[in-house]
Amino acid sequence: MEYHKTKDLVHVMAFLGHKKSDNTLLYVQLDQKLFNETQDEFTAKTAKTPEEAAKLIEVGFQLEDTIDGIHLYRKRK
């Protein structure tokens, strides 16, 4: 289920071709009942170089923050 993977309501709405968010919310409610998630779990990685960052982005990691020049990425498990 797309919402379970991305947790992005707008993406799911476009993915399903819904014109009204009410239809998408029904889909989200179904997802929540099926998976009954209370907490999100992530895998975290760091990148110091553009090459490392590109490799993480290619496998689905998203940039979350930068601390002392180190980029922090995360991806849902």
Steps between C-alpha positions, in 0.01 A plus 500: 500500500642831390408698811667241725820542300509880467268652765442778246130578452552726198717240326241228564220724375688557172609135479139380525363776277261630764353846449364526854706445812201331666551197275868487585427527874289183475801328348723632782255378766504155342880503501508598869258222594694240303842594632394641840818703529559714804862597428699563187830318464787633292847404387744790536822560305754782472685641200809720496555518124273564202571146377383346829191721494416398142522130588261547793253696291509233228379237749221715642651694789382857558708786640381596848764736637863611483714522812864616491516433125366145531173430321249283683269280293215271591277242334198312631561138590 
